[in-house]
Amino acid sequence: MAVVRDLRVLLRFRDFRRLLAVRLLSQGADGVYQVALAAYVVFSPEKQTSAAAIASAMAVLLLPYSLVGPFAGVLLDRWRRRQVFLYGNLLRALMASATALLILSHVPDWLFYASALSVTAVNRFVLAGLSAALPRVVDTERLVMANSLSPTAGTLAATAGGGLAFAVRLLVADSDAAVVLLGALMYLCAGLASLRLGREQLGPDPELVQPRLSAALTGTARDLAAAVRHLAAPPRREAAWALAAMTLMRFCYGALLVMLLMLCRYALSSTTEAGLRLLGLALGTSGAGFFAAAVVTPWAAGRLGPGRWIVVCAAAAAVLEPALGLPFATGPMLAATFLLGLTTQGAKIATDTVVQSSVDDGYRGRIFSVYDVLFNTAFVGAAAVAALMLPPDGRSTTLVVTVAVLYGAVAVAMARFERR
């Protein structure tokens, strides 16, 4: 396979192997920690989980990416990247250990969330640093290959970490703190693994650093505003419409995920262990839908065009989501998670294609930063709205119908734009 061949080529670079080890350990720990946080909030036997608690957990996991993300690069370009990996992961190990102690101490929820927020806020610096350091460990000829394979390997590591956390949580009773400590240990290992790289090896070059931090931060804000104005210009209208459609579809997906968590916890399971197993199965079918989208979308978008493929994805979700969701039964629900994984990821791939092809290269990075903010804030906003609409057991006909109407509105609006 071409992927295996490319990976073998990259692994010949000693420093790439060392940087990849830091990525795998760090993102594997992210997967463990995030599943541990979700399991504690949703599936702890002693806690009466609410949709509001789930929305708070999503905010803790996702808002740092949105709020810190656009400005992370400014600070990252002022610090030695190797030291970011070392001290960032050591700090996360310490804070994750503190989170485990808070779980054992049964402290107020706000203190637990503050600790968890500290862990996830550092993550943006580490992930951005891993990408920024790649040109320092591979040659120019293989940089595109490294940019493709390295983040994919990190995503697989995060998935494996989440699976490991699920396994520990199911095998060991009352193990939330133990799972969090497992994540802390992996963060510690990631920090120690970074010591195999030279202190100055990963940059940045001191002479290229902008001298005044305030000027760099205000410049970043101006650049983001310029990117929004660039996106609003008539030649980029398709990209703007695609981003708006994807933001609404992400909102729908987030609201349904909160409902899924509540259904797994209460309506469809008699025990917390059974609910956790059902959630793991549902996330697996959703992941299968994501994989199917990666296979189907290049062919479908090539035949229809990316904009029309977004229309098809939204329309399919509008019709099938209520048909499969309103019974509030396990089998149809699992089918719905596969469908929504396929349509959501299919629309995202198409949106990425539209943005990449219609936006000027000089604005592309900044517009993807705006995209990232929209993507995550829509998800958190959806969780907040779902928290207001959902009953204690998660069965909400109103939410299912509302989401179907939103999907339908996206399909109609995008279809009208494509006709024009």
N, C-alpha and C positions, 0 to 999 in steps of 0.2 A: 504493500500500500504506500501511496505517496506520502501520507502523513508520517508513517513509521520511518520512511527513508529520510524525510526532512528532519525528524527528531534525532535520528542517529547522527546526521551531519552536525546539528547544533550541539549535541552532547560531547563532541570532540573538543569544544572550547571549555577549558577548565573553569574559567571564571563564570561562564554562562551556567555551568552545572551548579556552582556555588550560589549564584543569585537565584536560580530556579529552586534550589533547596529552601532558601529563605521564603520564597513565594509559596511553595507547597505547604510548608509548616505553618506559615502565617494565615493563609486562607483556609487551611484545614482547621485551624483553631477557631477562625471566624465561624465556620459551619457548626462546630461543636457548641460554641458559645451562644449563637443565635437560636439553635434548637433548644438548648438548655433554658434560655430565657423564655421562649415561647411555651415550653412544657411546664415551667414553673408557674407562669401566669395563667395558663389555660387548664392544665391537667393536674394541678396539685389537689389531692383529695381533701385537704383541710380548707381550701379556698373555694368560695362560691364565685366562680368566674363570671364576669359580666362583659358585654360588648365594649363598654367604656374602658375596662382594663386592657382588652385586646388592642383597642385604638391607641392607648397610651404606650403599649409595648411597641407597636408599629412606628409611632412617632420617635421613640428612643432609637430604634434600629435604623430609620431612614432619614430623619431630618438632618442629622449631622452631614450626610452626604450632600444634601441640597444646600445647606447654609454655609458649610465650610468649603465645599468642593471648588467653587469658582476662584476662591482666594488661596487655596492650598498651595498651588504652584508658586505663588509669589513668595511665600515663606520657605517653601521647599528649595527654591533656587538661592536661598541665603544660608542654608545649612548643609553640612556634609551629609550626603545621602546615606553613606554607610552608618553614620551616627544616628540618623533618623530610624533606620532599621533596628539598630541596637537598643537605643533608649526608648523608642516607641514600643517595641515588643516587650521590653522589661517593664515599662510603665503599665502596659495592658495586662501583663502577668500579675503585677501587684494589685491592680484595680479589680481584675477578675477574682483574685483570691479574697479581696475585701467583699465582693459581691457574694461569694460563697458563704462567708461569715455572716453577712446580713440575712441570707436565706435561713441559716441555722438559728439566728437570733430572733426571727419573726418580727422584724422592725417595721415601722410604717412604710407603706408602699412608696411614698415620695422619696425616701432615702434610698430604697432599692433602685428606683428608676434613675436617680442622680448618679449612682455608682455605675449602672449599666450604660448610661449616656456617656460617661467619661471614657469607657472602653471603646465604644463605637465611634466616638469623635476622632480618636487617634487613627482609626482605620483608613480614613481618606488620605492622610499624609503618607502612610505606608504604601498603599496601592499606587498612588501617583508617583511615589519615589521608585517603585519597582519598574514602572513603565519608563520613567525618565532615565533610569540607569542602564537600560538595555543597550543603547549605542556604545556604552563603555566596555561591554563584554563580548560583543560580536562585531564582525566587520560589516561594512556598508552593504556588501553584496547579499548578506544573509539577514539584514535587519528586518525586512518585510516578513520573512519566514518566522523570525523570532517574535515579532509583534503579533503574528497570527497564533502561534502555538503556545506561547508562554501564558497569556491570559486564559486560554482554553484549559490548559493544564491546571491553572489556579482555580477555575470554576469547578473542574472535576474534583479537585482536592477539597473544596468547600462542600460539595455534595457528599463526598466520602466522609468528611467530618460530621456532617449532619446525620448520615446513616449510622455512624459509630455512636453518636449521642443518643439516637433513637434506641439502638441495641442496648446500651448501658441502662437507659431509663426503663426499658421493659424488663431487663433481667434482674435489676437490683431495685428493691422497693425503697421509696423515699430517698431517691438518689440525685435529686436536683443539685444539691451542693457538690456532690461528687463529680457530676458531669461538668459543672462550671470549673472545678479544680482541674479536671482533665484538660479543658480549654486553656487554663492558666499555664499548665505544664507545657503545652504545645507552643504557647506564646514565648515562654522562657527558652524553649529549644530553638525557636526561630531567631530570637535575639542572639543566642550563642552561636548559631550557624553563621550569622552575619560577620562574626569575628574572623572568619576565614578569608574575607575580602579586605583589601587594603584600606586604611583610614581615608586616604585621599583619592583612592582609585576611581570612585564612582562620581566624582565631581560634587558640586559645580566648580568651574574655574573662577577663582576670586575676581579676576579682572572683568568678568562679564556680569557681575552682580550689580544691580542698580543700587547706588549708594544710600538713598533715602527710602526707608520702608513705607512711610506715609505716601510718598509719590508713587510707589509701586502699587499700593492698595487702591488709591484713587484712580490711577491709570487703568487698573483692572475693571473697576466699576464703569468707567467711561467706555472701555472696550466692549463690555457686555451691552451697554445701551446702544452703541454703534451697531452691534450685531443684530439687535432687535429691529433697528431702523432699516438695516440691510434686508432683513427677512420680510419686512412689510412692503418693500418696493414691488411694483407689478411683475417684473420678470421672475420673482421668487414666490409668487402667490401659491403655486402648487405645494411648495415646501411648507408654507405657513398653514395651509389647509390640512396637509397631512399631519403636521405636528398637533394641530387642534384636535383632529380626529383621534390620534393616538393618545392624547391626554385624556379625552373622554372615555376611550376604551380602557385605559389604565384605571380610571376612576371606577368604572363598572367592575373590573376584575378585583380591585381592592375591596369593594363593598361585598362582593360575593365570597371573597376569601374569609372575611370576618363572619359571615353567615355560616360558611362551611365549618369554621372552628367551633362555633356555638352548637351546630348540629352534631358534630362529632363528640362534643363534650357532654351533651344532654339528650337531644331528641333521638339520636340513632344508636346510642350505646348505653348499656346499663351500668358499666363501671368505667373508671378513668383509664384503666389499662386497655380495655376494649376500644375506648375512644381514641387513645393514642395510636393503637394499631390501625384503626380505620383512617386516621389522619395521615399516617405514613403511606397507606395504600392510595389515598386520594392524591397526595403529593407525587407519588410515583406515576399515577395515570396522567396527571397534569404535565409532569416532565416528559412522558411519552408523547403528549401532544406538542410540546415544544420541539422535540426531536422530529416529529412528523412535519411540523411547519418548516424546519430547516431543509427537509427533503423536498417538500411539495412546492414551497414558495418560489424558488428560482424558475421552475417550469411554469407555474401559474402566472407569476408576474411577467415572465417573458412573453406569454401568450396574450394576456389581457392588458398589460401595463401595470405598474405599481399602484397607481391611483384606483384603477378598477378592481384590483385584487383587494385593496382595503375595503371597497364597497362590498365585495363578496363576503369577506370575513365578518364585517359588521352585520350584514343582512342575515347570514347564517346564524350568528349569535342571537340576533333579535328573534328569530323564529324558534330555534331549538332550545335556547336557554329556559324560557317558560315551560316548554313542553316537557323538558327533562327535570326542571327544578320544582315545579309546583306539586308533584307527588310527594316530595320530601321523603323519598325512599333511597336506600343505599345503592341499589343497582343503577337507577337513572342518575343519581348524583355522581357516581363514578364516571358514567358516560359523559356527563356534563363537564367534569373537570378535564377530561381528554379534549373535548370539543373546544372549551374555552382556552386551554393551553395552546391548541393549534391556531385558533383564530387570533388570539392576542399576540402571540409570537409572529404569526404570519403577517399581521398588520405592522408590527414593529420592524420586521426585516424590510418590508416595502417602504415604510417611512424613512428608515435609514438610507435606503437607495435613493429616494426622492431628494432628501436633503443633500446627500453626497454629490448627486448629479446636477443639481440646480443652484447650489450656493457657491459663490466665489471661494477659491481656495484660501484666500487671506482671511476669510471670516468663518471658515468651517469649524475650526476648533472651538471658537467662542460660541457659535450657535449650538454645538453639541453640549457645551456647558449649560446653556439655557434649556436645552432639551432634557438634560439630566435633572435640573431643578423642577421643571414641569412634571416629569415622569414620577419623581418621588413625592412631591407635594400633592399631586393628584391622588396617589395611593393613600397617603396619610389623611387627606381630606375625606376620601371615601370611607375610611375606617371611622372617622368622627361622625359622618352622616349615618352610617350603619348603626353606630352605637345609639343614636337617637331613635332609630326606627325598629330595631330588633326587639322582640319579646325575650324573656329569660331563656326559653328553650331553643331560640334561633329560627323558629318557623315564622316566616313573614311573607305572606302573599304580596303585600304592598311593595316590599323591596324587590322581589323577583319581577313584578310587573313594571316597576319604575325603571329597573335596569334594562329590561327588554325595550321599553320606550326609548331610552337613551341610545341603545344600540341601533334601533330603527332610525332615529334622528340622524345619527352619524352616517348611516348608509344612504339616506335620502339626500343629505347635504352634500356628501362627496359625489354622489351620482350626478346631481345637478351641476356641480362644479366641473366634473369631467365632461359633461355634455357641452358646457360653454367653452 
